[in-house]
Amino acid sequence: MKQWRGSARFSVVLLGGVHLLGCTGNVVDGRIRPEHFKFKTVTRVSPGGGGWRAVCIRARIKNGNTGSSGLCAFEVGLPILPGGAQEELSLTFSQVLAADLANTAARAVLSSLPPETMFAAACNAFKAQYDALMKAAVAGAKVSACGVRTPVVDFDPEHP
């Protein structure tokens, strides 16, 4: 069993199971995997460029002490042919990048949250960090609210 400090324990499950334990200095295990990002091509690449892939993730956030939980929903969108690029971003590359940066954002944000942090605040902080990382990695990428044409992936490892 993992050791944790403080009087509260949270478990934040984003996709493959990011676990947040304790208060400040939390341990965050990033287990988000590329296969969870079931991107759909929303806009095809045209002769002039462009194209867009997106997926909506609805991840369960759970308080390990109380058992209460909430959902953190966000859309991950990537251009298929980023501005000025000569080659398309492959689906595999998009999935690996999205998973890697989601794990990085989860570690950066969730590892320092105090135990009294509300679900919505934790979700919003994660999304803001994730969006900044995605935009820095690929021009035009974004993390935003889920769109109506975007496929939804629900993830709750306790109820597969």
Secondary structure, DSSP 8 states (H G I E B T S, - for coil): -----SS--EEE--TT--EEESSTT-EEE----GGG---EEEE--BTTBEEEEEEEEEEEEEETTT--EEEEEEEEEEEEE-TT-SS---HHHHHHHHHHHHHHHHHHHHTT--TT--HHHHHHHHHHHHHHHHHHHSTT-EEES--TTS-EEEE-TT--
